[in-house]
Amino acid sequence: GEDVEQSLFLSVREGDSSVINCTYTDSSSTYLYWYKQEPGAGLQLLTYIFSNMDMKQDQRLTVLLNKKDKHLSLRIADTQTGDSAIYFCAERYNNNDMRFGAGTRLTVKP
Amino acid sequence: SQTIHQWPATLVQPVGSPLSLECTVEGTSNPNLYWYRQAAGRGLQLLFYSVGIGQISSEVPQNLSASRPQDRQFILSSKKLLLSDSGFYLCAWSVAGARTDTQYFGPGTRLTVL
């Protein structure tokens, strides 16, 4: 299909790990992105991964990429209440074209 | 460092009224510029992008138009707003020709059409 798919909601307890999953559409996508959107704000780039990589780690964030299955995941270790936000997965599939998922709303409970 | 500004932050307009949303980028030259709309519960929809002054590409047919009168200024307009134009509008920029072409987003404008 033409949609980048993500689960709409995820709820975790503070201190646990969060895993947000995404399925993208174009096997020739060059870069895959994770953006964070806090209430009423624009999108903040969290991290990105080039399509020839399997994994990228940046402090509490770990991105895993399975090109065969076109599956991307974002793991947040030791999730904090400040991590509560909407997380968008996105793929770059042409020079300037990007396709975004609908976003996963992460709720962190104390 | 580069920054991107959008205004207004929120806007409430009646149906049939005109619209002008502005986006400006500082700290870079000749950026690629983008307008997205985010509808509730949905992903971002690319509306327009621009690779230079006066160069606008439209992704979807709609009631809106875009203009780029200056290198770092991108304007989203409408002559007559529809109810369906309500949403959260995001402007973004990326470095022209850069390898990653990562897009950086502004704070957004929430438009409510009544």
Interface residues (C-beta under 8 A of the other chain):
Chain A: D3 V4 L8 Y31 Y33 Y35 G40 A41 G42 L43 Q44 L45 Y48 F88 A90 R92 N95 N96 D97 M98 R99 F100 G101 A102 G103
Chain B: Q6 N32 Y36 G41 R42 G43 L44 L46 Y49 V51 L90 A92 S94 T100 D101 T102 Q103 Y104 F105 G106 P107 G108 R110
